[in-house]
Amino acid sequence: METDNIITGGAFDRAYKNRTWEAEKQLTVIRGFAILLGFVLWCIDYFWITRKFSDPVKLTLILLSVASLQSLISYYVVIIRNRYTPAVKYFNQFLDIITVTGLIYVYKLGNYNDYAQVYISARNFLYYIVIVFAAIRIDPKLVIGSGILSILLYSGFIIYGNEVNGLVFSSSVWGQRALYLLNISILEIALRVVFLAMFTAVTWFQVQNQLRFLREAVSSELESQELKRKNELIDKINQENRKYLDNIDEGLLIINEDLNVGDLYSEAVKSIFGTSIISGRPLVSLFYPDDESSESKELRKFLSLLIKNIHSDISMFEDVNPLKSAKITVPSKTSGTGYEEKYLSVTFKQIKTLEGDTNIIALISDQTETRQLQEQIEQENTRHQREIEIIASLLETDPAEIQEFIQDSEKNIAEILAAAEKPDFTAETDEYNKIFSRLHSMKGLSGSLELRSVSWLVHEAESSLKQHHENMVIAYYIPTEDRSTDETKRQFIGKLDGLTAEFRRIRDLRDRLVNYVSKTYAGSGPAPQSSVERIRRLLEKTILRNAETLGKEARLDFTCGEEIPENAPILKDIKEALVHLVNNSLDHGVEEPMERMLHGKPEAGTISVSLRAGDNTIIVSVSDDGRGLDTGKIRDKMRKDGLIDGDPGQNIDDAVLLKNIFKPGYSSKDDVSMISGRGVGLSAVADVLAKYRGKINVKNKPGHGLSFTMVFPLGTEAF
């Protein structure tokens, strides 16, 4: 049924019409050359052979004139106007038949000599070749019609000519001529038979070509119908897929072999990446715009691995998937120029296409809200944990000591912020060292008071201050770096603002706790502790906390003479110096338990602290039973850090080395921790000594310990 519809529906007719139209254009040109050749031959007939305007010459001229008119009309209609109708086709076929048969008739009317007869035969042979070649390109009916008419007319002319001329086959001259003419006629008949056979063969081939063309047209139409049906089915499937893809929350896209995104992707992909340019784009650029970044290279390498193993189980590569949990930056949906961070989780799956091919699809889950909620919960938990730690510290510490620490710290921060208003803040090394010493003392005291949140914030402020100072030094030599110094200053000020907010929170908790205790246990609260007692408790907490952090064991041996004033102002600064010295002994002196046992020492180290009165002085000593100082390593480290000069082979007195350990920036450790590594602890001790015009004596016993003895004169202004 479909085949009948194809044939009668005009598909073949349209194709055949287009084909004959193109052939008619070619025939119009060929016909023009044939007519031009005819005029040349006519001129030869008239001016050389006949030399008179006989009837054959007239008839030939008429035929050529009609053919010329036909050619001009056909050229105008077919080529210039670019039109083609069946009327044009049949008109040209009719005139072609008339022209061919007319030329045959002219030949038989001619009364030429022997040589002219041979010429006429050759001329007509040429006519047939040109016109038949042109005719078979249009329609075999023209060839068949022309051949049949030619045979009929020629047969009649032979019979008629023999009767009229009375040709006798004899040995006379006229008989020989007649025989010669007859031979020529027989030869022409043979040529016509050959041409007829050729025409028949050409006609058969034309019919076969038409049948083949018909089969091709039918097959092409069937294929077109099948392709149309498949395309409609694919369009329907794509429409259903698009409905699904436009209504899912997850991102879904197909990856081509060239690592680009295919045409099929979910609408959520645009929302996830904040762009509508998805199809044909490299997948890597969606996640990491910087093509040279390490993340881009790693992702590109992973995707190439997936494509290379596309026919394998790609789930085995999930452990090395760099997008399993990725944090990226995309254009913000709320602001046209800003950016926002998103947390994405991407998994890769294989999928079979309708053609049987295997593609890779990426399933993208936007976990930004979940991660933000988790971060909020974590921040809230951290805040609660900090409050619990603060409350625990407040319960174990004299409220007056907490209050004193907060007041001193806020005073220091205010002074540092005032100094930060200057354009050349920390450009001078002395100023930088003083500020750093204040922060380091604040960190040590907060750690001893179990105020870990404060310790961490101060540690961050130290790092920010160090970075700003380094940038200031660079800017001194490279003025174009001013912008970076402004940025680091803002970061440092931001850290101090965070500290101030933390102190407000601690004070609020302290006030609420004191208020609660005073109401609940009115008149039965603990008595305020003396300055000496607060120092002892502070040092015990410091050793307990930091020993656990360092994986060591240590105890405090604290003694204080009765003659020491309980609440002397100097004790506040001595307390800061003692915290630094105790941390130094614990971190650098006391060994780990296994090492101590190998050297025949108890597993737990002992740090001894004593305060006693001398002749108008207060003597403070800190000692440990640790490994002591390795002066060789100290010498090498100081040379490396540029703290001492001299040839590496030059021997420097140990007393000089021990004096230099109090210089700002010196630390025997290369890494920085919450306890040490800044090179500020002993420098802060030196600041306290300078403030009260004190002196310090260092005794080193390698393998047995180290002791510091500080002597503060009484009656100084600091008192």
C-alpha positions in Angstrom: 0.0 0.0 0.0 2.9 2.3 0.8 4.5 1.6 -2.5 1.4 2.5 -4.5 1.1 5.7 -2.6 4.7 6.5 -3.3 4.4 5.9 -7.1 1.0 7.7 -7.6 1.7 10.3 -5.0 4.1 12.2 -7.4 7.4 11.4 -5.8 8.7 9.6 -9.0 7.1 12.2 -11.3 8.8 15.0 -9.5 12.1 13.2 -9.6 11.7 12.3 -13.3 10.6 15.9 -14.2 13.7 17.3 -12.5 15.9 14.9 -14.3 14.4 15.6 -17.7 14.5 19.3 -17.0 18.3 19.1 -16.5 18.6 16.9 -19.6 16.5 19.4 -21.6 18.9 22.2 -20.6 21.8 20.1 -21.9 19.9 19.2 -25.1 19.2 22.9 -25.8 22.9 23.5 -25.9 23.6 20.4 -28.0 20.9 21.3 -30.4 22.4 24.7 -30.9 25.8 23.1 -31.9 24.0 20.7 -34.2 22.2 23.6 -36.0 25.4 25.5 -36.3 27.1 22.5 -37.8 24.1 22.1 -40.2 24.5 25.7 -41.4 28.2 25.0 -42.1 27.3 21.9 -44.1 24.6 23.7 -46.0 27.1 26.4 -47.1 29.3 23.6 -48.4 26.4 22.1 -50.3 25.4 25.4 -51.8 28.7 27.0 -52.6 30.8 24.0 -53.5 28.7 21.0 -54.6 25.4 22.1 -56.1 26.2 25.7 -56.7 22.5 26.4 -57.3 19.5 27.1 -55.2 17.8 23.8 -55.9 14.9 22.3 -54.1 17.0 20.2 -51.7 19.0 23.2 -50.8 15.9 25.2 -50.2 14.3 22.5 -48.1 17.5 22.1 -46.1 17.6 25.8 -45.4 13.9 25.7 -44.3 14.6 22.8 -42.0 17.6 24.5 -40.5 15.7 27.8 -40.1 12.8 25.9 -38.3 15.3 24.1 -36.1 17.0 27.5 -35.3 13.7 29.0 -34.3 13.0 25.9 -32.2 16.4 26.2 -30.5 16.0 29.9 -29.7 12.5 29.3 -28.2 13.8 26.4 -26.1 16.8 28.4 -25.0 14.6 31.3 -23.8 12.1 29.1 -22.0 14.3 26.5 -20.5 17.5 28.4 -19.7 16.6 32.1 -19.5 13.2 31.7 -17.9 14.2 28.5 -16.1 10.8 26.9 -16.8 9.9 23.4 -18.0 6.6 21.9 -19.0 5.4 18.8 -20.9 4.4 21.1 -23.8 8.0 22.2 -24.2 9.2 18.6 -24.1 6.7 17.3 -26.8 7.2 20.4 -29.0 11.0 19.8 -29.1 10.5 16.1 -29.7 8.2 16.7 -32.7 10.5 19.2 -34.3 13.5 16.9 -33.8 11.7 14.1 -35.6 10.7 16.5 -38.5 14.2 17.7 -38.8 15.7 14.2 -38.9 13.2 12.8 -41.4 13.4 16.0 -43.5 17.1 15.6 -43.8 16.7 12.0 -45.0 14.1 13.2 -47.6 16.4 16.0 -48.8 19.2 13.4 -49.3 17.0 11.2 -51.5 15.8 14.2 -53.6 19.4 15.2 -54.3 20.9 14.6 -57.7 24.6 14.5 -56.9 27.6 13.0 -58.5 29.4 9.9 -57.1 31.7 11.8 -54.8 28.9 14.1 -53.6 26.9 11.0 -52.8 29.6 9.8 -50.5 29.8 13.2 -48.9 26.0 13.4 -48.4 26.0 10.0 -46.7 28.8 11.1 -44.4 27.0 14.3 -43.6 23.7 12.6 -42.8 25.7 10.1 -40.7 27.1 13.1 -38.7 23.6 14.5 -38.4 22.3 11.3 -36.9 25.2 11.0 -34.4 24.6 14.6 -33.1 20.8 14.5 -33.1 20.4 10.9 -31.8 23.0 11.6 -29.0 20.9 14.6 -28.0 17.6 12.7 -28.3 18.5 9.8 -26.2 19.2 12.1 -23.3 15.6 13.1 -23.2 13.4 10.2 -24.2 13.9 6.9 -26.1 10.6 7.4 -27.9 12.3 10.1 -30.0 15.0 7.6 -31.2 12.5 4.9 -31.9 10.2 7.2 -33.8 13.0 8.7 -35.8 14.4 5.3 -36.7 11.1 3.8 -37.8 10.3 6.8 -40.0 13.7 6.8 -41.5 13.5 3.1 -42.5 10.1 3.5 -44.0 10.9 6.6 -46.0 14.2 5.2 -47.1 12.7 1.9 -48.2 10.1 3.8 -50.3 12.7 6.1 -51.8 14.9 3.1 -52.9 11.9 1.4 -54.6 10.7 4.6 -56.1 14.2 5.6 -57.2 14.9 2.3 -58.9 11.7 2.4 -60.8 12.0 6.0 -62.0 15.7 5.8 -62.9 15.3 2.4 -64.5 18.6 1.3 -63.2 20.0 -1.7 -65.1 22.8 -3.7 -63.6 25.1 -4.2 -66.6 28.6 -3.6 -67.5 27.8 -0.3 -69.1 29.1 2.9 -67.6 25.6 3.8 -66.4 25.2 0.3 -65.1 28.4 0.6 -63.1 27.3 3.9 -61.8 24.0 2.5 -60.8 25.7 -0.4 -59.2 28.0 2.0 -57.4 25.1 4.0 -56.2 23.3 0.8 -55.1 26.4 -0.2 -53.1 26.4 3.1 -51.4 22.7 2.8 -50.7 23.2 -0.7 -49.3 26.1 0.6 -47.2 23.8 3.4 -45.9 21.1 0.9 -45.1 23.6 -1.3 -43.2 24.7 1.8 -41.3 21.0 2.5 -40.5 20.5 -1.0 -39.3 23.5 -0.6 -37.1 22.1 2.6 -35.8 18.7 1.0 -35.2 20.4 -1.7 -33.2 22.3 0.9 -31.3 19.0 2.8 -30.7 17.3 -0.4 -29.5 20.2 -1.1 -27.1 20.2 2.5 -25.9 16.4 2.3 -25.5 16.7 -0.9 -23.5 19.3 0.7 -21.3 17.1 3.7 -20.9 14.2 1.5 -19.8 16.5 -0.3 -17.3 17.8 3.0 -16.0 14.2 4.2 -15.6 13.3 1.1 -13.7 16.4 1.4 -11.6 15.6 5.0 -10.9 12.0 4.0 -10.0 13.4 1.4 -7.6 15.8 3.9 -6.1 13.0 6.5 -5.8 10.7 3.9 -4.1 13.5 2.8 -1.8 14.5 6.4 -1.0 10.9 7.2 -0.2 10.6 4.2 2.0 13.8 5.1 3.8 12.5 8.6 4.1 9.3 7.4 5.6 11.2 5.1 8.0 13.6 7.9 8.9 10.7 10.2 9.5 9.0 7.7 11.7 12.2 7.2 13.7 12.7 10.9 14.0 9.2 11.3 15.3 9.8 8.6 17.8 13.1 10.2 18.9 11.4 13.6 19.1 8.7 12.1 21.3 11.3 10.4 23.5 13.3 13.6 23.7 10.2 15.5 24.7 9.4 13.1 27.4 13.0 13.2 28.6 13.0 17.0 28.5 9.8 17.0 30.7 11.7 14.8 33.1 14.9 16.7 33.0 13.1 20.1 33.5 11.4 18.9 36.6 14.2 17.1 38.6 16.2 18.9 41.2 19.5 17.1 40.5 21.9 18.1 37.7 22.2 15.5 35.0 24.3 15.8 31.8 26.0 13.6 29.2 29.7 13.7 28.6 31.0 13.2 25.1 34.3 11.5 24.2 36.0 14.9 23.9 35.0 15.6 27.5 32.4 18.2 26.4 28.8 18.4 27.7 26.3 16.9 25.3 23.0 18.4 24.1 20.9 16.6 26.7 21.1 18.0 30.3 18.7 18.9 33.0 17.4 22.4 33.7 18.9 22.2 37.2 22.4 22.3 35.7 21.9 26.0 34.7 20.8 26.8 38.2 23.7 24.9 39.8 26.4 26.6 37.7 24.7 30.0 37.3 25.0 30.0 33.5 22.9 29.1 30.5 25.9 28.1 28.3 26.1 24.4 28.9 25.9 22.4 25.7 29.2 21.8 23.9 31.2 23.3 26.8 34.1 21.5 28.4 32.9 19.8 31.6 36.0 20.9 33.4 35.3 24.6 32.8 32.0 24.3 34.5 33.7 23.4 37.8 37.0 25.2 37.4 37.2 28.1 35.0 41.0 28.3 35.4 42.2 25.7 32.9 45.7 25.6 34.3 44.7 25.1 38.0 45.7 21.9 39.7 42.0 21.0 40.2 41.3 21.4 36.5 44.2 19.1 35.6 43.2 16.5 38.2 39.6 16.5 37.0 40.6 16.3 33.3 42.9 13.3 34.1 40.0 11.6 35.9 37.5 12.1 33.1 40.0 10.8 30.5 40.4 7.7 32.7 36.6 7.2 32.6 36.4 7.6 28.8 39.3 5.2 28.3 37.5 2.6 30.5 34.0 3.4 29.3 33.2 -0.3 28.7 34.4 -1.3 32.1 32.7 -0.9 35.5 33.5 2.7 36.2 32.2 2.4 39.8 35.6 1.1 40.7 37.0 4.6 40.1 34.6 6.2 42.6 37.3 6.3 45.3 39.5 8.6 43.2 36.6 10.8 42.0 37.8 14.4 42.6 34.2 15.6 42.5 32.9 13.2 45.1 32.8 16.2 47.4 33.8 19.4 45.7 33.7 23.1 46.6 33.5 25.4 43.7 32.8 29.1 43.0 30.0 30.1 40.6 28.4 33.4 39.6 25.9 34.5 42.2 22.2 34.3 41.4 21.4 37.2 43.7 24.0 39.7 42.4 25.0 40.0 38.8 28.7 40.6 39.5 29.3 38.6 42.6 30.2 35.0 43.2 29.1 32.3 45.7 30.5 29.1 46.9 28.7 25.8 46.3 29.3 22.3 47.6 28.6 19.6 45.0 28.7 15.9 44.9 29.1 14.3 41.5 28.8 10.6 40.6 29.3 9.1 37.1 27.3 6.3 35.5 27.3 4.4 32.2 24.2 4.5 30.0 23.3 2.6 26.8 22.0 4.6 23.8 19.3 3.5 21.3 22.1 2.8 18.9 23.9 0.5 21.4 26.7 3.0 22.2 27.9 3.6 25.8 28.0 7.1 27.1 28.8 8.6 30.6 26.3 10.7 32.5 27.2 12.9 35.4 24.7 13.1 38.3 25.3 16.4 40.2 23.8 16.9 43.6 23.9 20.4 45.1 24.7 20.0 48.7 25.2 23.6 49.5 22.2 24.1 51.7 23.0 20.8 53.5 26.6 21.8 54.0 25.7 25.3 55.2 23.2 23.8 57.6 26.0 21.4 58.8 28.4 24.3 59.2 25.8 26.3 61.2 25.2 23.3 63.4 29.0 22.8 63.8 29.4 26.5 64.5 26.6 26.4 67.0 28.1 23.2 68.6 31.5 24.9 68.7 30.0 28.0 70.3 28.3 25.8 72.9 31.5 23.9 73.5 33.4 27.1 74.0 30.8 28.4 76.4 31.1 25.1 78.3 34.9 25.4 78.4 34.6 29.0 79.5 32.1 28.1 82.3 34.3 25.2 83.4 37.3 27.6 83.5 35.3 30.2 85.4 34.2 27.5 87.9 37.8 26.4 88.5 39.4 29.9 88.4 39.1 32.8 90.7 36.6 35.2 89.0 38.9 38.1 89.9 41.7 36.5 87.9 39.5 36.1 84.9 38.4 39.7 85.3 42.0 40.9 85.6 43.0 38.9 82.4 40.1 40.3 80.4 40.8 43.9 81.5 44.5 43.6 80.7 43.8 42.0 77.4 41.3 44.5 76.3 43.7 47.3 77.3 46.4 45.7 75.2 44.1 45.3 72.2 42.9 48.9 72.4 46.5 50.1 72.4 47.4 47.8 69.4 44.3 49.0 67.5 45.4 52.6 68.1 48.9 51.8 66.8 47.4 50.1 63.8 45.9 53.4 62.7 49.3 54.6 61.7 50.3 54.1 58.0 53.7 52.6 58.9 52.2 50.2 61.5 54.8 47.5 62.3 57.2 48.9 59.8 59.7 49.2 62.6 61.0 45.9 64.0 60.9 47.1 67.6 57.3 48.0 67.5 56.5 44.7 65.8 58.4 42.8 68.5 56.6 44.6 71.3 53.1 44.0 69.9 54.0 40.3 69.1 55.2 39.9 72.7 51.9 41.2 74.1 49.9 38.8 71.9 52.1 35.9 72.8 51.8 36.6 76.5 48.0 36.9 76.1 48.0 33.5 74.3 50.0 31.9 77.1 47.8 33.2 79.9 44.6 32.3 78.1 45.8 28.8 77.6 46.7 28.5 81.2 43.2 29.7 82.1 41.7 27.1 79.8 40.2 29.8 77.6 41.0 27.8 74.4 38.9 30.0 72.1 40.9 33.0 73.1 44.2 31.1 72.6 43.1 30.1 69.1 42.0 33.6 68.2 45.3 35.1 69.5 47.3 32.5 67.6 45.4 33.5 64.4 46.1 37.2 65.2 49.9 36.4 65.6 50.0 34.8 62.2 48.2 37.7 60.6 50.5 40.2 62.3 53.6 38.3 61.1 52.3 38.3 57.5 51.6 42.1 57.7 55.1 42.8 59.0 56.7 40.7 56.2 54.6 42.6 53.7 55.7 45.9 55.2 59.3 44.9 54.8 58.7 44.0 51.2 56.8 47.2 50.5 59.7 49.2 51.9 61.8 47.8 49.0 59.0 47.4 46.4 56.5 50.3 46.8 54.0 48.6 44.5 53.1 46.2 47.2 51.2 48.8 49.3 47.9 47.2 48.4 48.9 43.9 50.0 49.9 45.7 53.2 46.5 47.3 53.4 44.8 44.0 53.0 46.9 42.2 55.7 46.3 45.1 58.1 42.6 44.8 57.6 42.9 41.1 58.3 44.9 41.7 61.4 42.4 44.3 62.7 39.6 41.8 61.9 41.3 39.2 64.2 41.5 41.7 67.0 37.8 42.6 66.6 37.0 38.9 66.9 39.1 38.8 70.1 37.2 41.8 71.5 33.9 40.1 70.8 35.1 36.9 72.5 36.1 38.9 75.6 32.6 40.4 75.7 31.1 36.9 75.5 33.4 35.7 78.3 32.6 38.7 80.5 28.9 38.1 79.9 29.1 34.5 81.0 31.3 35.4 83.9 28.8 38.1 85.1 25.9 35.7 84.8 27.8 32.9 86.6 28.8 35.2 89.4 25.3 36.6 89.7 23.9 33.0 89.8 26.4 31.9 92.5 25.9 35.0 94.6 22.2 34.4 94.6 22.3 30.7 95.2 25.2 30.6 97.6 24.9 33.9 99.3 27.7 34.4 101.8 29.0 30.9 101.3 31.2 31.4 98.2 34.9 30.8 98.1 37.2 33.4 99.5 39.2 35.4 96.9 42.6 33.9 96.2 45.9 35.7 96.7 48.1 36.6 93.8 50.7 33.9 94.7 48.0 31.2 95.0 46.6 32.3 91.6 50.1 31.9 90.1 50.4 28.4 91.5 47.1 27.3 90.2 47.8 28.9 86.8 51.1 27.1 86.4 49.6 23.8 87.4 46.9 24.2 84.7 49.5 25.2 82.2 51.7 22.1 82.9 48.7 19.8 82.9 47.2 21.0 79.7 50.4 21.4 77.6 51.9 18.1 78.9 48.9 16.3 77.6 49.1 18.1 74.2 52.9 17.3 73.9 52.5 13.6 75.0 54.7 14.2 78.1 54.3 13.8 81.8 55.4 16.5 84.2 54.5 17.9 87.7 54.9 21.3 89.3 57.1 21.9 92.4 56.0 25.3 93.6 57.4 27.2 96.7 57.0 30.7 97.9 58.5 32.4 100.8 56.3 34.0 103.4 58.0 37.3 103.0 56.7 37.8 99.4 53.9 40.4 99.4 50.7 38.6 98.6 49.3 41.2 96.2 52.4 43.1 95.0 51.8 44.6 91.5 54.9 43.0 90.2 53.4 39.6 90.6 51.1 40.2 87.7 54.1 40.6 85.3 56.0 37.8 87.0 53.1 35.5 86.4 53.4 36.2 82.6 57.1 35.5 82.7 56.6 32.3 84.6 54.1 31.0 82.1 56.6 31.5 79.3 59.4 29.9 81.2 57.3 26.9 82.2 56.1 26.4 78.6 59.7 26.6 77.5 60.8 23.9 80.0 57.9 21.7 79.1 58.3 22.0 75.3 62.1 22.1 75.0 63.5 20.6 78.2 61.4 17.8 79.6 61.8 14.6 77.6 59.1 12.1 76.6 58.6 9.3 79.1 60.4 6.6 77.0 63.4 8.8 76.5 63.5 9.7 80.2 63.4 6.0 81.2 66.3 5.3 78.8 68.4 7.9 80.7 67.4 6.5 84.1 65.0 9.3 84.9 61.4 9.1 86.3 58.8 9.0 83.5 57.4 12.3 84.8 59.6 15.4 84.7 59.7 18.0 87.4 59.4 21.7 86.8 60.4 23.7 89.9 59.2 27.3 90.5 60.2 29.3 93.6 59.6 32.8 94.8 61.7 34.2 97.7 62.8 37.5 99.0 66.5 38.7 99.0 68.2 41.9 100.0 65.7 44.4 98.7 65.0 42.0 95.8 62.5 39.3 94.8 64.2 36.2 93.4 62.2 34.0 91.0 63.7 30.8 89.7 62.4 28.2 87.2 64.2 24.9 86.7 63.6 21.5 85.2 65.3 18.1 85.1 65.1 17.7 81.4 67.8 17.4 78.6 69.2 20.9 79.0 70.3 23.0 76.0 72.3 21.7 73.1 74.6 24.7 72.4 75.8 23.3 69.2 72.3 23.2 67.7 71.6 26.6 69.1 74.7 28.0 67.5 73.8 26.5 64.1 70.2 27.7 64.3 71.2 31.3 65.2 73.6 31.4 62.3 70.9 30.1 60.0 68.4 32.7 61.3 71.0 35.5 61.1 70.9 36.2 64.9 74.7 35.9 65.2 77.6 36.7 62.9 81.0 35.1 62.5 82.5 32.3 60.5 80.8 28.8 60.9 84.1 27.5 62.2 84.4 30.2 64.8 83.7 29.1 68.3 81.2 31.3 70.2 81.2 31.3 74.0 78.2 29.5 75.5 77.4 32.5 77.7 77.0 34.6 74.5 74.7 32.0 73.1 72.6 31.8 76.2 72.2 35.6 76.2 71.0 35.5 72.6 68.2 33.1 73.3 66.2 36.0 74.7 66.4 37.9 71.3 63.1 38.3 69.5 62.6 35.8 66.7 64.8 33.0 68.1 63.2 29.6 68.4 65.0 26.2 68.3 61.9 24.8 66.6 61.1 25.1 62.8 57.4 24.6 63.1 54.9 26.8 64.9 52.4 25.5 67.4 50.0 26.8 69.9 52.7 26.4 72.6 55.9 27.6 70.9 57.7 28.2 67.7 57.2 31.9 67.3 60.5 32.9 69.0 58.6 35.3 71.3 58.4 33.4 74.7 61.8 34.2 76.1 61.7 37.6 74.4 58.6 38.4 76.5 60.5 37.4 79.6 63.3 39.8 78.6 60.6 42.6 78.3 59.4 41.9 81.9 63.0 42.1 83.1 63.6 45.4 81.3 60.4 46.8 82.7 61.5 46.2 86.3 65.3 46.6 85.7 65.7 43.0 86.6 68.5 40.5 85.8 68.5 36.9 84.8 71.0 34.1 85.1 70.9 30.9 83.0 72.5 27.6 84.1 72.7 24.8 81.6 73.4 21.2 82.5 73.2 19.2 79.3 71.4 15.9 80.0 70.3 17.1 83.5 68.3 20.2 83.0 68.2 24.0 82.8 67.5 26.7 85.3 66.5 30.4 85.0 67.0 32.8 88.0 65.5 36.2 87.8 66.2 39.0 90.3 63.9 42.0 90.5 65.0 45.0 92.7 62.5 46.3 95.2 61.5 50.0 95.2 61.4 50.5 91.4 58.6 52.6 89.8 57.0 49.5 88.5 56.2 48.5 92.1 
